[in-house]
Amino acid sequence: MDDPIDKFNTLWEQALLDTPLKQKSAVCVSTINEDGFPESRFVDLKSVSKCGLVFCTYLDSNKGNDIRRDPKVSLALWWDHIGIQIRAVGFAQQIPEEEAIKYWQTRSRDAQLTTMCFNQSKPLSSESELISKFDDIKEQMAGNIVPKPKNWGGYIIKPLSIEFLTFKENRLHLRELYKNADGQWSKMLLQP
């Protein structure tokens, strides 16, 4: 039986070669909001391992609050240039602080500064406020290391299922569904 995590990583490596994508690791993560509706947004996928799929964000953002209330999430991606769609469903949990710090250190300085001076999804009075706040923090932090804010971290999605769709022009898409039961993966094919 082939392993869906190994398959995911092999396809991810393939997708990163000669990619036309500017956001090479963007994936859509969906959570359930407080009114019971799905909320979807793109995040940067950081890693995929036997432990799960990791992305980082503000812990007190809408998605962070959704996950705290209901850890059921789904993830979807479409790599058009290699004809692959991947969907995963599972439970999200916060990653350890030391792991979040490692991911923080891989962010660009501008991304760190933006994270430090804004509260994701909160109202903003104007675009000029956005620019002004960023310029102020940039000046304040000149020459200093940008510390990871307490409200920034990451989540690992522990997948219950992962589906791979290999796109075919004739619409005879190959759909492979892997389901996880007690740490064991089983595979079935689905009709296109």
Residue frames as a rotation matrix with the C-alpha (Angstrom) as fourth column:
MET 1
0.582 0.813 0.000 0.00
0.813 -0.582 0.000 0.00
0.000 0.000 -1.000 0.00
ASP 2
-0.347 -0.708 0.615 1.46
0.631 -0.661 -0.405 3.36
0.694 0.248 0.676 -0.96
ASP 3
-0.271 0.130 -0.954 1.50
0.893 -0.337 -0.300 6.08
-0.360 -0.933 -0.025 1.69
PRO 4
0.591 0.591 0.549 -0.51
0.768 -0.619 -0.161 9.28
0.244 0.517 -0.820 1.02
ILE 5
0.797 -0.373 -0.475 1.99
0.005 -0.783 0.623 11.45
-0.604 -0.499 -0.622 2.91
ASP 6
-0.293 -0.918 0.269 4.87
0.317 0.172 0.933 10.19
-0.902 0.358 0.241 0.76
LYS 7
-0.096 0.362 0.927 2.68
0.995 0.062 0.078 10.68
-0.029 0.930 -0.366 -2.32
PHE 8
0.882 0.445 -0.152 1.81
0.455 -0.890 0.035 14.24
-0.120 -0.100 -0.988 -1.23
ASN 9
0.437 -0.786 -0.437 5.47
-0.103 -0.526 0.844 15.17
-0.893 -0.324 -0.311 -0.71
THR 10
-0.426 -0.558 0.712 6.51
0.627 0.385 0.678 13.64
-0.652 0.735 0.186 -4.04
LEU 11
0.233 0.614 0.754 3.82
0.954 -0.295 -0.055 15.64
0.189 0.732 -0.654 -5.85
TRP 12
0.892 0.055 -0.448 4.72
0.233 -0.907 0.352 18.81
-0.387 -0.418 -0.822 -3.91
GLU 13
-0.083 -0.992 -0.097 8.36
0.138 -0.108 0.984 18.46
-0.987 0.068 0.146 -4.99
GLN 14
-0.418 0.005 0.909 7.19
0.884 0.235 0.405 17.97
-0.212 0.972 -0.102 -8.58
ALA 15
0.610 0.758 0.230 4.88
0.787 -0.615 -0.057 21.01
0.098 0.216 -0.971 -8.34
LEU 16
0.664 -0.404 -0.629 7.75
0.109 -0.780 0.616 23.20
-0.740 -0.478 -0.474 -7.10
LEU 17
-0.415 -0.827 0.379 9.88
0.522 0.125 0.844 22.42
-0.745 0.548 0.380 -10.18
ASP 18
-0.944 -0.044 0.327 9.49
0.308 -0.473 0.826 25.01
0.118 0.880 0.460 -12.94
THR 19
-0.168 0.945 -0.280 6.34
0.931 0.059 -0.360 26.31
-0.323 -0.321 -0.890 -11.31
PRO 20
-0.396 0.117 0.911 4.54
0.495 -0.808 0.319 29.33
0.774 0.577 0.262 -12.74
LEU 21
0.596 0.734 -0.324 3.06
0.630 -0.179 0.756 29.98
0.497 -0.655 -0.569 -9.28
LYS 22
-0.048 -0.559 0.828 4.18
-0.295 -0.784 -0.546 33.02
0.954 -0.270 -0.127 -7.31
GLN 23
0.056 0.147 0.987 2.75
-0.996 0.074 0.046 31.57
-0.067 -0.986 0.151 -4.09
LYS 24
-0.422 -0.393 -0.817 4.31
-0.667 0.745 -0.013 28.15
0.614 0.539 -0.576 -4.50
SER 25
-0.893 0.026 -0.450 2.91
0.279 0.816 -0.506 26.56
0.354 -0.577 -0.736 -1.34
ALA 26
-0.660 0.716 0.229 -0.50
-0.751 -0.616 -0.239 28.22
-0.030 -0.330 0.944 -1.15
VAL 27
-0.795 0.518 -0.316 -3.32
0.451 0.853 0.263 25.95
0.406 0.067 -0.911 -0.02
CYS 28
-0.247 0.808 0.535 -6.94
-0.532 -0.575 0.622 26.70
0.810 -0.131 0.572 0.83
VAL 29
-0.917 0.006 -0.398 -7.86
0.330 0.571 -0.752 25.93
0.223 -0.821 -0.526 4.44
SER 30
-0.176 0.935 0.308 -11.51
-0.275 -0.347 0.896 25.85
0.945 0.073 0.318 5.46
THR 31
-0.988 -0.020 -0.151 -12.82
0.143 0.217 -0.966 26.09
0.052 -0.976 -0.212 9.00
ILE 32
-0.081 0.996 -0.037 -16.33
0.791 0.087 0.606 26.29
0.607 0.020 -0.795 10.49
ASN 33
-0.684 -0.190 0.705 -17.25
-0.111 -0.927 -0.357 29.74
0.721 -0.322 0.613 11.78
GLU 34
-0.963 0.250 0.099 -19.34
-0.095 0.027 -0.995 30.51
-0.251 -0.968 -0.002 14.87
ASP 35
-0.136 0.960 -0.246 -22.52
-0.868 -0.235 -0.438 30.53
-0.478 0.154 0.865 12.76
GLY 36
0.171 0.159 0.972 -21.79
-0.009 0.987 -0.159 27.05
-0.985 0.018 0.171 11.39
PHE 37
0.970 0.147 -0.192 -20.73
-0.177 -0.112 -0.978 28.21
-0.165 0.983 -0.082 7.92
PRO 38
0.412 -0.879 0.240 -17.50
0.879 0.453 0.150 27.16
-0.240 0.149 0.959 6.20
GLU 39
0.838 -0.324 -0.440 -14.85
-0.339 -0.940 0.047 29.87
-0.429 0.109 -0.897 5.92
SER 40
0.623 -0.629 0.465 -12.07
0.763 0.621 -0.181 29.39
-0.175 0.468 0.866 3.35
ARG 41
0.848 -0.460 -0.264 -8.80
-0.482 -0.876 -0.024 31.23
-0.220 0.148 -0.964 2.85
PHE 42
0.694 -0.672 -0.258 -5.36
0.197 0.522 -0.830 30.58
0.692 0.526 0.495 1.43
VAL 43
0.798 -0.548 0.252 -2.40
-0.426 -0.215 0.879 29.98
-0.427 -0.808 -0.405 3.70
ASP 44
0.166 -0.846 -0.507 1.22
-0.870 0.117 -0.479 28.98
0.465 0.521 -0.716 3.15
LEU 45
0.973 0.122 -0.196 1.74
-0.043 0.931 0.363 25.25
0.226 -0.345 0.911 3.69
LYS 46
0.438 -0.845 0.306 4.92
-0.895 -0.380 0.232 24.89
-0.080 -0.375 -0.923 5.74
SER 47
-0.719 -0.694 -0.020 5.46
-0.695 0.718 0.037 21.14
-0.012 0.040 -0.999 5.92
VAL 48
0.553 0.793 -0.257 3.87
-0.776 0.602 0.187 17.74
0.303 0.096 0.948 5.40
SER 49
-0.668 -0.744 -0.006 4.97
-0.672 0.607 -0.424 14.73
0.320 -0.279 -0.905 7.45
LYS 50
-0.563 0.432 -0.705 3.57
0.369 0.894 0.253 11.58
0.739 -0.118 -0.663 9.01
CYS 51
-0.769 0.244 -0.591 2.44
0.541 -0.245 -0.805 13.86
-0.341 -0.938 0.056 11.86
GLY 52
0.331 0.942 -0.051 0.30
0.734 -0.291 -0.613 16.02
-0.593 0.166 -0.788 9.57
LEU 53
0.001 -0.180 0.984 0.15
0.850 -0.518 -0.095 19.18
0.527 0.836 0.153 7.46
VAL 54
-0.095 -0.174 -0.980 1.39
0.853 -0.523 0.010 22.44
-0.514 -0.835 0.198 9.02
PHE 55
0.046 0.044 0.998 0.47
0.606 -0.795 0.007 26.07
0.794 0.605 -0.063 8.34
CYS 56
-0.610 -0.325 -0.723 1.06
0.780 -0.411 -0.472 29.20
-0.144 -0.852 0.504 10.41
THR 57
-0.024 0.679 0.734 -1.17
0.458 -0.645 0.612 32.15
0.889 0.351 -0.295 11.25
TYR 58
-0.597 0.047 0.801 -2.33
-0.636 -0.635 -0.437 34.52
0.488 -0.771 0.410 13.96
LEU 59
-0.887 0.231 -0.400 -3.73
0.385 0.848 -0.365 32.32
0.255 -0.477 -0.841 16.72
ASP 60
-0.472 0.736 -0.485 -6.43
0.368 -0.335 -0.867 34.91
-0.801 -0.588 -0.113 17.49
SER 61
-0.881 0.193 -0.432 -7.46
-0.472 -0.437 0.766 35.37
-0.041 0.878 0.476 13.84
ASN 62
0.156 0.984 -0.088 -10.85
-0.986 0.148 -0.082 34.26
-0.068 0.100 0.993 12.58
LYS 63
0.314 -0.057 -0.948 -9.37
-0.406 0.894 -0.188 30.91
0.858 0.444 0.257 11.54
GLY 64
-0.761 -0.637 -0.123 -7.60
-0.116 0.320 -0.940 30.53
0.638 -0.701 -0.318 14.88
ASN 65
-0.601 0.630 0.492 -10.83
-0.745 -0.217 -0.631 31.24
-0.290 -0.746 0.600 16.75
ASP 66
0.374 0.737 -0.563 -12.72
-0.880 0.474 0.035 28.83
0.292 0.483 0.825 14.46
ILE 67
-0.077 -0.497 -0.865 -10.20
-0.174 0.860 -0.479 26.06
0.982 0.114 -0.152 15.14
ARG 68
-0.924 -0.238 0.301 -10.32
-0.312 0.010 -0.950 26.66
0.223 -0.971 -0.083 18.89
ARG 69
-0.215 0.942 0.259 -14.14
-0.903 -0.090 -0.421 26.34
-0.373 -0.324 0.869 18.75
ASP 70
0.799 0.469 0.376 -14.23
-0.246 0.826 -0.508 23.42
-0.548 0.314 0.775 16.29
PRO 71
-0.090 -0.995 -0.039 -10.97
-0.480 0.009 0.877 21.74
-0.873 0.098 -0.478 15.19
LYS 72
0.231 0.211 0.950 -12.51
0.641 0.701 -0.311 20.12
-0.732 0.681 0.026 12.09
VAL 73
0.093 -0.280 -0.956 -10.81
-0.541 -0.820 0.187 21.56
-0.836 0.500 -0.228 9.00
SER 74
0.679 -0.029 0.734 -10.30
0.572 0.647 -0.504 20.80
-0.460 0.762 0.455 5.34
LEU 75
-0.106 -0.784 -0.612 -7.47
-0.283 -0.566 0.774 21.72
-0.953 0.255 -0.162 3.03
ALA 76
0.703 0.299 0.646 -7.55
0.512 0.417 -0.751 21.89
-0.494 0.858 0.139 -0.77
LEU 77
-0.125 -0.734 -0.668 -4.99
-0.316 -0.609 0.728 22.73
-0.941 0.302 -0.156 -3.41
TRP 78
0.852 0.328 0.409 -4.88
0.305 0.324 -0.895 22.80
-0.426 0.887 0.176 -7.18
TRP 79
-0.192 -0.940 -0.281 -1.56
-0.152 -0.255 0.955 22.58
-0.970 0.226 -0.094 -9.00
ASP 80
0.743 0.619 -0.253 -2.79
-0.288 -0.046 -0.957 23.28
-0.604 0.784 0.144 -12.54
HIS 81
0.280 -0.711 -0.645 0.67
-0.960 -0.204 -0.192 23.06
0.005 0.673 -0.740 -14.12
ILE 82
-0.852 -0.523 -0.031 0.95
-0.524 0.852 0.019 19.37
0.016 0.032 -0.999 -13.11
GLY 83
-0.252 0.859 -0.446 -2.79
-0.526 0.266 0.808 18.62
0.812 0.439 0.385 -13.20
ILE 84
-0.563 -0.004 -0.827 -3.18
0.561 0.732 -0.386 17.65
0.607 -0.681 -0.409 -9.54
GLN 85
0.123 0.587 0.800 -5.84
-0.606 -0.594 0.529 18.46
0.786 -0.550 0.283 -6.96
ILE 86
-0.639 -0.259 -0.724 -5.38
0.402 0.689 -0.602 17.35
0.655 -0.676 -0.336 -3.35
ARG 87
0.194 0.719 0.667 -8.03
-0.552 -0.482 0.680 17.51
0.811 -0.501 0.303 -0.64
ALA 88
-0.679 -0.373 -0.632 -7.50
0.322 0.622 -0.714 16.62
0.659 -0.688 -0.302 3.02
VAL 89
0.372 0.801 0.469 -9.94
-0.370 -0.336 0.866 16.50
0.851 -0.496 0.171 5.93
GLY 90
-0.154 -0.436 -0.887 -8.96
0.648 0.633 -0.423 16.23
0.746 -0.640 0.185 9.55
PHE 91
0.841 0.346 -0.417 -8.52
0.536 -0.422 0.731 17.84
0.077 -0.838 -0.540 12.94
ALA 92
0.193 -0.770 0.608 -6.23
0.116 -0.597 -0.794 20.82
0.974 0.223 -0.026 13.59
GLN 93
0.808 -0.030 -0.588 -4.25
0.587 -0.046 0.809 21.39
-0.051 -0.999 -0.020 16.75
GLN 94
0.876 -0.480 0.049 -1.74
-0.479 -0.877 -0.036 24.06
0.060 0.008 -0.998 17.70
ILE 95
0.470 -0.808 -0.355 1.93
0.354 0.542 -0.762 23.26
0.808 0.233 0.541 17.12
PRO 96
0.452 -0.373 -0.811 4.45
0.871 -0.013 0.491 23.59
-0.193 -0.928 0.319 20.00
GLU 97
0.899 -0.076 -0.432 5.94
-0.028 -0.993 0.117 27.05
-0.438 -0.093 -0.894 20.62
GLU 98
-0.041 -0.999 -0.022 9.48
-0.151 -0.015 0.988 25.96
-0.988 0.044 -0.151 19.72
GLU 99
-0.317 0.013 0.948 8.26
0.840 0.469 0.274 24.77
-0.441 0.883 -0.160 16.32
ALA 100
0.753 0.637 0.165 6.37
0.652 -0.686 -0.323 28.05
-0.093 0.351 -0.932 15.78
ILE 101
0.568 -0.627 -0.533 9.58
-0.216 -0.738 0.639 29.98
-0.794 -0.248 -0.555 16.53
LYS 102
-0.432 -0.737 0.520 11.45
0.330 0.408 0.852 27.98
-0.839 0.540 0.066 13.85
TYR 103
0.035 0.522 0.852 8.77
0.999 0.018 -0.051 28.84
-0.042 0.853 -0.521 11.27
TRP 104
0.868 0.258 -0.424 8.78
0.312 -0.948 0.061 32.48
-0.386 -0.185 -0.904 12.42
GLN 105
0.129 -0.934 -0.334 12.50
-0.116 -0.349 0.930 32.69
-0.985 -0.081 -0.153 11.70
THR 106
-0.500 -0.273 0.822 11.92
0.712 0.411 0.569 31.58
-0.493 0.870 -0.011 8.08
ARG 107
0.581 0.797 0.163 9.58
0.771 -0.475 -0.426 34.51
-0.262 0.373 -0.890 7.39
SER 108
-0.104 -0.559 0.823 10.79
0.687 -0.639 -0.347 37.59
0.719 0.529 0.450 5.54
ARG 109
-0.850 -0.267 -0.455 11.48
0.518 -0.584 -0.625 40.65
-0.099 -0.767 0.634 7.69
ASP 110
-0.787 0.607 0.109 8.55
-0.515 -0.744 0.426 42.50
0.340 0.280 0.898 6.10
ALA 111
-0.006 0.796 -0.605 6.23
0.007 0.605 0.796 39.57
1.000 0.000 -0.010 6.92
GLN 112
-0.334 -0.188 -0.924 7.48
0.877 0.296 -0.378 39.58
0.344 -0.937 0.066 10.51
LEU 113
-0.988 -0.075 -0.137 6.96
0.119 -0.929 -0.350 43.35
-0.101 -0.362 0.927 10.83
THR 114
-0.497 0.867 -0.031 3.48
-0.497 -0.255 0.829 43.15
0.712 0.427 0.558 9.34
THR 115
0.048 0.491 -0.870 2.55
0.449 0.768 0.457 40.38
0.892 -0.413 -0.184 11.76
MET 116
-0.602 -0.399 -0.691 3.94
0.786 -0.146 -0.600 42.35
0.138 -0.905 0.402 14.68
CYS 117
-0.971 0.104 -0.215 1.93
-0.038 -0.956 -0.291 45.52
-0.236 -0.274 0.932 14.04
PHE 118
-0.449 0.863 -0.231 -1.46
-0.769 -0.241 0.593 44.24
0.456 0.443 0.772 12.86
ASN 119
-0.572 0.425 0.702 -4.29
-0.327 0.666 -0.670 42.09
-0.753 -0.613 -0.242 14.19
GLN 120
-0.996 0.075 -0.052 -5.45
-0.020 0.373 0.927 39.94
0.089 0.925 -0.370 11.28
SER 121
-0.466 0.881 0.078 -9.09
0.709 0.319 0.629 40.38
0.530 0.349 -0.773 10.22
LYS 122
-0.140 0.419 -0.897 -9.72
0.782 -0.508 -0.360 43.32
-0.607 -0.753 -0.256 12.57
PRO 123
0.775 0.536 0.334 -11.25
0.627 -0.593 -0.505 46.50
-0.072 0.601 -0.796 11.06
LEU 124
-0.452 -0.891 -0.048 -8.92
0.825 -0.438 0.357 49.08
-0.339 0.122 0.933 9.48
SER 125
0.217 0.607 -0.765 -9.90
0.288 -0.788 -0.544 52.74
-0.933 -0.102 -0.346 9.05
SER 126
0.843 0.044 -0.537 -7.96
-0.451 -0.487 -0.748 53.37
-0.294 0.872 -0.391 5.83
GLU 127
0.783 -0.617 0.075 -5.18
0.527 0.594 -0.607 52.19
0.331 0.515 0.791 3.56
SER 128
0.259 -0.710 0.655 -3.07
-0.283 -0.704 -0.652 55.12
0.924 -0.016 -0.383 4.77
GLU 129
0.574 -0.025 0.818 -3.33
-0.815 0.079 0.574 53.73
-0.079 -0.997 0.025 8.34
LEU 130
0.958 -0.209 0.194 -2.00
0.227 0.971 -0.073 50.42
-0.173 0.114 0.978 7.01
ILE 131
0.468 -0.813 0.346 1.04
0.462 -0.108 -0.880 52.09
0.753 0.571 0.325 5.44
SER 132
0.292 -0.316 0.903 1.63
-0.601 -0.795 -0.084 54.43
0.744 -0.518 -0.422 8.38
LYS 133
0.794 0.045 0.607 1.56
-0.554 0.468 0.689 51.63
-0.253 -0.883 0.396 10.99
PHE 134
0.842 -0.511 0.171 3.95
0.539 0.796 -0.277 49.53
0.005 0.325 0.946 8.91
ASP 135
0.328 -0.744 0.583 6.37
0.187 -0.554 -0.811 52.43
0.926 0.375 -0.043 8.37
ASP 136
0.474 -0.088 0.876 6.31
-0.781 -0.500 0.373 53.21
0.405 -0.861 -0.306 12.12
ILE 137
0.881 -0.124 0.457 7.12
-0.194 0.785 0.588 49.63
-0.432 -0.606 0.667 13.16
LYS 138
0.716 -0.651 0.252 9.81
0.591 0.373 -0.715 49.38
0.372 0.661 0.652 10.48
GLU 139
0.239 -0.602 0.762 11.50
-0.263 -0.796 -0.546 52.47
0.935 -0.070 -0.348 11.91
GLN 140
0.597 0.059 0.800 11.11
-0.800 -0.032 0.599 51.29
0.061 -0.998 0.028 15.53
MET 141
0.847 -0.186 0.497 12.62
0.009 0.942 0.336 47.87
-0.531 -0.281 0.800 14.76
ALA 142
0.791 -0.584 -0.183 15.46
-0.352 -0.189 -0.917 49.10
0.501 0.789 -0.356 12.51
GLY 143
-0.164 -0.986 -0.010 18.55
-0.673 0.119 -0.730 47.02
0.721 -0.113 -0.683 13.27
ASN 144
-0.420 0.076 0.904 16.72
-0.824 0.386 -0.415 44.77
-0.380 -0.919 -0.099 15.75
ILE 145
-0.967 0.189 -0.171 15.58
0.117 0.925 0.363 41.16
0.227 0.331 -0.916 15.50
VAL 146
-0.297 0.938 0.177 11.79
-0.805 -0.346 0.482 40.99
0.513 0.000 0.858 15.20
PRO 147
-0.887 -0.032 0.460 10.45
-0.345 0.709 -0.615 38.80
-0.307 -0.704 -0.640 18.04
LYS 148
-0.694 0.689 -0.212 7.63
0.302 0.545 0.782 36.36
0.654 0.478 -0.586 17.37
PRO 149
-0.421 0.624 0.658 4.40
-0.803 -0.593 0.048 37.79
0.421 -0.508 0.751 18.79
LYS 150
-0.806 0.147 0.574 2.58
-0.336 0.684 -0.648 35.61
-0.487 -0.715 -0.502 21.33
ASN 151
0.171 0.982 0.077 -0.52
-0.380 0.138 -0.915 35.57
-0.909 0.127 0.397 19.11
TRP 152
0.369 -0.120 -0.922 1.32
-0.914 0.135 -0.383 34.03
0.171 0.984 -0.060 16.13
GLY 153
-0.288 -0.448 0.846 1.89
-0.545 0.803 0.240 30.29
-0.787 -0.392 -0.476 15.78
GLY 154
-0.615 0.038 -0.788 0.82
-0.733 0.343 0.588 27.36
0.293 0.938 -0.184 13.73
TYR 155
0.306 0.754 0.581 -1.53
-0.771 0.554 -0.313 24.44
-0.558 -0.352 0.751 13.37
ILE 156
-0.880 -0.458 -0.124 -1.00
-0.453 0.735 0.505 20.88
-0.140 0.501 -0.854 12.30
ILE 157
0.216 0.948 -0.236 -3.84
-0.976 0.212 -0.041 19.14
0.011 0.239 0.971 10.51
LYS 158
-0.692 -0.307 0.653 -4.02
-0.380 0.924 0.031 15.47
-0.613 -0.227 -0.757 11.46
PRO 159
-0.457 0.543 -0.705 -5.68
-0.869 -0.102 0.485 14.04
0.192 0.833 0.518 8.34
LEU 160
-0.092 0.550 0.830 -8.49
-0.369 0.756 -0.541 11.51
-0.925 -0.356 0.134 8.46
SER 161
0.522 0.225 0.822 -8.63
0.634 0.542 -0.551 11.41
-0.570 0.810 0.140 4.66
ILE 162
-0.268 -0.588 -0.763 -6.56
-0.366 -0.671 0.645 12.62
-0.891 0.452 -0.035 1.72
GLU 163
0.581 0.497 0.644 -7.82
0.445 0.469 -0.763 12.54
-0.681 0.731 0.051 -1.85
PHE 164
-0.540 -0.751 -0.381 -5.65
-0.099 -0.393 0.914 12.93
-0.836 0.531 0.138 -4.93
LEU 165
0.686 0.685 0.244 -7.24
0.233 0.110 -0.966 13.80
-0.689 0.720 -0.084 -8.26
THR 166
-0.569 -0.820 0.059 -5.06
0.251 -0.105 0.962 13.47
-0.783 0.562 0.266 -11.33
PHE 167
0.199 0.697 -0.689 -6.62
-0.429 -0.570 -0.701 15.65
-0.881 0.435 0.186 -14.03
LYS 168
-0.561 -0.258 0.786 -7.26
0.569 0.569 0.593 14.14
-0.601 0.781 -0.172 -17.48
GLU 169
-0.883 0.185 -0.431 -8.34
-0.401 -0.774 0.489 16.20
-0.243 0.605 0.758 -20.52
ASN 170
-0.633 0.656 -0.411 -10.99
-0.108 0.452 0.886 13.59
0.766 0.605 -0.215 -21.34
ARG 171
-0.035 0.595 0.803 -12.41
-0.888 -0.387 0.248 14.01
0.458 -0.705 0.542 -17.83
LEU 172
0.683 0.143 -0.716 -11.54
0.105 0.951 0.290 10.44
0.723 -0.274 0.634 -16.84
HIS 173
0.155 -0.628 0.763 -9.82
-0.801 -0.532 -0.274 11.85
0.578 -0.569 -0.586 -13.76
LEU 174
-0.099 -0.268 -0.958 -8.01
0.390 0.876 -0.285 9.38
0.916 -0.402 0.018 -11.54
ARG 175
0.230 0.242 0.943 -9.32
-0.739 -0.587 0.331 9.89
0.634 -0.772 0.043 -7.99
GLU 176
-0.193 -0.405 -0.894 -7.52
0.364 0.817 -0.448 8.08
0.911 -0.411 -0.010 -5.17
LEU 177
0.444 0.431 0.786 -9.02
-0.590 -0.519 0.618 8.37
0.674 -0.738 0.023 -1.69
TYR 178
-0.487 -0.615 -0.620 -6.95
0.249 0.582 -0.774 7.39
0.837 -0.531 -0.131 1.35
LYS 179
0.570 0.669 0.477 -8.67
-0.373 -0.306 0.876 7.01
0.732 -0.677 0.075 4.71
ASN 180
-0.596 -0.799 0.073 -6.92
-0.333 0.163 -0.929 6.82
0.731 -0.578 -0.363 8.06
ALA 181
0.676 0.735 0.047 -8.33
-0.384 0.296 0.875 4.49
0.629 -0.609 0.483 10.72
ASP 182
0.942 -0.303 0.144 -6.27
-0.038 0.328 0.944 4.03
-0.333 -0.895 0.297 13.88
GLY 183
0.200 -0.947 -0.253 -3.06
-0.549 -0.322 0.771 5.09
-0.811 -0.015 -0.584 12.12
GLN 184
-0.496 -0.314 0.810 -3.54
0.406 0.741 0.535 2.73
-0.768 0.594 -0.240 9.16
TRP 185
-0.376 0.312 -0.873 -4.22
-0.720 -0.691 0.063 4.07
-0.583 0.652 0.484 5.68
SER 186
-0.179 0.362 0.915 -6.58
0.568 0.797 -0.204 2.33
-0.803 0.483 -0.348 3.28
LYS 187
-0.756 -0.172 -0.632 -7.04
-0.370 -0.684 0.628 3.30
-0.541 0.709 0.454 -0.35
MET 188
-0.002 0.741 0.672 -9.94
0.648 0.513 -0.564 3.23
-0.762 0.434 -0.480 -2.75
LEU 189
-0.942 -0.203 0.269 -10.57
0.336 -0.523 0.783 4.64
-0.018 0.828 0.561 -6.20
LEU 190
-0.174 0.899 -0.402 -13.50
0.196 -0.369 -0.909 6.98
-0.965 -0.237 -0.112 -6.82
GLN 191
0.153 0.309 0.939 -15.36
0.977 0.094 -0.190 7.55
-0.147 0.946 -0.288 -10.04
PRO 192
-0.755 -0.568 0.327 -14.47
0.625 -0.774 0.099 10.84
0.197 0.279 0.940 -11.78
